[in-house]
């Protein structure tokens, strides 16, 4: 005969928690409620698996604008740069590189430059004047035959790409009697390749990290190849630490220099805290011949010195970190934003688009860094649409940044 045990004895024998002394119906109701609550909680999506090399190259090929030839070749060189630089090949990052390339060259390895000969002669005349050499004497020297049999003047007049012009100047420096005095090792062609990356940046990057390809010539020569131009351009765009929440600020940095967007936001905070109006150009200290003198941003920060608890020397040391990520870790950066946000009574952005008028012999109309960044951002959104990734969080952030005043 199996008599029903009292609940208390059943509980003791099975070693259930003391909460089981409550009536069983209450316990069952609590379990049901708990299960219902858990079922109602949204499941967090897991991070997408990284793209395989084949998937990344296929995505790049889809993301290229219509009409680009040798899509497989472009995809190979672009993915190789991402893999070598150890940059995650996500759709937003890949489309960022494609967008800059489309803006800068339309995916031409050697883009033509309208009026290049006129630009070149203007550079030559400016250098002759700076060196104190009569212009007529310089032009006469350039009538000499160059290494390909044509005169230097003829080659300059016929040049249509920066690669051609760069090679002419290298030839002038090596062979023309006044070449070294006129140009030294300074070649006036300072950007090149499909992403129009700065040659000085490429040379500095190659000193810090081994170039992954066997180079027959110089780093300058490699910039003018598709593989080298994309490698150094992607490095300049993506291979640096920046706490941005949208790619549009990297586009501005690509045009104006690393951390220009962060520095412009810092300048805005300085202006808010001090009341001193500043140009938001991203330059925290003066450069070149005026580097020892305090610039407008440094002078404005000095007016906050007592409130910051910092002297002029400490302020200068912090501002000198504006070309790298270290500025954000300085007491100056933190305290300036604390003062500015207390004054504004609201949080302030840590990145804004710099307000810089673009200056270049190649530019024939008024353009700005903001214009460049927004144009590239539009191209990135079209690329994301082509690859079916237009609803990514990065795309939304970039759109919000584009629409911000």
Secondary structure, DSSP 4 states (H G I P E B T S, - for coil): --PPPPHHHHHHHHT--GGGGS-HHHHHHHHHHHHHHHHHSPPPPPPPPPPPHHHHHHHHHHHSPTT-S-HHHHHHHHHHHHHHHT----HHHHHHHHHHHHHHHSS-TT-B-TTHHHHHHHHHHHHHHHHT--HHHHHHHTTSB-TTSSBHHHHHHH--BHHHHHHHHHHHHHHSTTHHHHHTT--S--EETTTTEEHHHHHHHHHHS--SS--SS-HHHHHTSHHHHHHHHHHHHHSS----SSTHHHHHHHHH-TTHHHHHHHHHHHHHHH------SS--S--GGGTTS--HHHHHHHTTHHHHT--HHHHHHHHGGGGSGGGGGSHHHHHHHHHHHHHHTS---S------B---TT--S--BHHHHHHHHHHHHHHHHHHTT-TTSHHHHHHHHHHH--
